[in-house]
Amino acid sequence: MFHFFACFPPLFAQGAAPPQGGGDGGLMQLILIFGAVIVMFWLFMIRPQQKQEETRRKLLNSLEKNDTVYTVGGIIATVYAIDKEKGEIVLKLDDSNGTKARFLLSAVAAKVSNEKTK
């Protein structure tokens, strides 16, 4: 009787036995790689976001009356009043007729420097 698998003995040969002793080497490499991935994730994702949030917090805390700001909606206006406890800001939109609007403090995108407004 002909055995099909007899034609291909190297393909179905048993593999070599794993080395005995010191089996923690693979586990240690896995732990090191996992730790490296966590460090890279922190360096490239979390840390820049923390810096950006700190810069934004400083911006919102430094706002004062008569500062010129622009909102996330693209409105350029002058700060009329700030209520940091409520998280609200009143912006004067038009100087000629005194139009004012109330926004959330988080709607302020940036402070416009005085050189840009003149």
C-alpha positions in Angstrom: 0.0 0.0 0.0 1.3 3.4 -1.0 1.5 6.1 1.7 1.2 9.6 0.4 3.0 11.1 3.4 6.0 8.8 2.8 7.0 11.0 -0.2 7.4 14.1 2.1 9.2 12.9 5.2 11.0 16.3 6.0 7.7 18.1 6.0 6.1 16.0 8.7 9.2 15.4 10.8 9.0 16.1 14.5 10.6 19.4 15.5 13.5 19.7 17.8 12.7 19.7 21.5 12.8 23.1 23.2 15.9 23.7 25.2 15.7 22.7 28.8 16.2 25.3 31.7 16.3 29.1 31.4 12.8 29.3 30.0 12.3 32.8 31.5 14.3 34.4 28.7 11.2 34.7 26.4 9.1 36.0 29.2 11.7 38.6 30.0 11.8 39.8 26.4 8.1 40.0 26.3 8.0 42.1 29.4 10.7 44.4 28.0 8.9 44.9 24.7 5.6 45.6 26.5 7.3 48.1 28.8 8.9 49.8 25.7 5.6 50.1 24.0 4.1 51.7 27.1 6.9 54.2 27.4 6.6 55.1 23.7 2.8 55.5 24.0 3.4 57.9 27.0 6.1 59.9 25.1 4.2 60.3 21.9 0.5 60.4 23.0 0.0 61.3 26.7 2.8 63.8 27.4 2.1 66.1 24.5 -1.6 66.2 25.4 -0.7 67.1 29.0 1.5 69.9 27.8 -1.2 71.2 25.5 -3.8 71.1 28.3 -1.4 72.9 30.7 -0.9 75.7 28.1 -4.7 76.0 27.6 -5.3 76.2 31.3 -2.7 79.0 31.6 -4.3 80.9 28.8 -7.8 80.7 30.3 -6.5 81.7 33.7 -4.6 84.7 32.3 -7.6 86.2 30.5 -8.6 89.7 31.7 -11.1 92.3 30.8 -10.3 94.1 27.5 -8.2 91.2 26.1 -9.0 90.4 22.5 -9.7 86.7 21.9 -11.1 84.5 19.3 -13.5 81.6 19.9 -13.5 78.1 18.5 -16.3 79.3 16.2 -14.0 82.0 14.7 -15.5 85.0 16.4 -13.0 87.7 17.3 -14.2 89.8 20.3 -13.1 91.7 23.4 -13.5 90.3 26.9 -16.1 92.2 28.8 -16.5 90.1 31.9 -15.3 86.7 33.2 -16.9 84.4 35.7 -14.4 81.6 36.2 -16.5 79.9 38.9 -19.4 79.4 36.5 -17.0 78.9 33.5 -18.6 81.7 31.5 -17.2 84.7 29.7 -19.0 87.7 28.3 -17.6 89.0 25.0 -18.2 92.4 23.4 -18.7 91.6 19.8 -19.1 95.1 18.4 -17.7 98.3 19.9 -20.0 100.7 17.9 -23.3 99.4 19.3 -22.0 97.5 22.3 -23.3 94.0 21.3 -22.3 91.4 23.9 -22.7 87.7 24.0 -22.2 85.1 26.7 -20.0 82.1 26.0 -18.6 79.1 27.9 -15.0 79.8 28.9 -14.0 76.7 27.1 -15.1 78.3 23.8 -12.1 80.6 23.9 -9.5 79.3 21.4 -6.7 81.8 21.9 -5.8 85.3 22.9 -5.1 87.6 19.9 -1.9 89.7 20.4 -2.3 93.5 20.2 -0.1 93.7 17.1 -2.7 91.7 15.1 -5.7 93.8 16.0 -4.2 97.2 15.1 
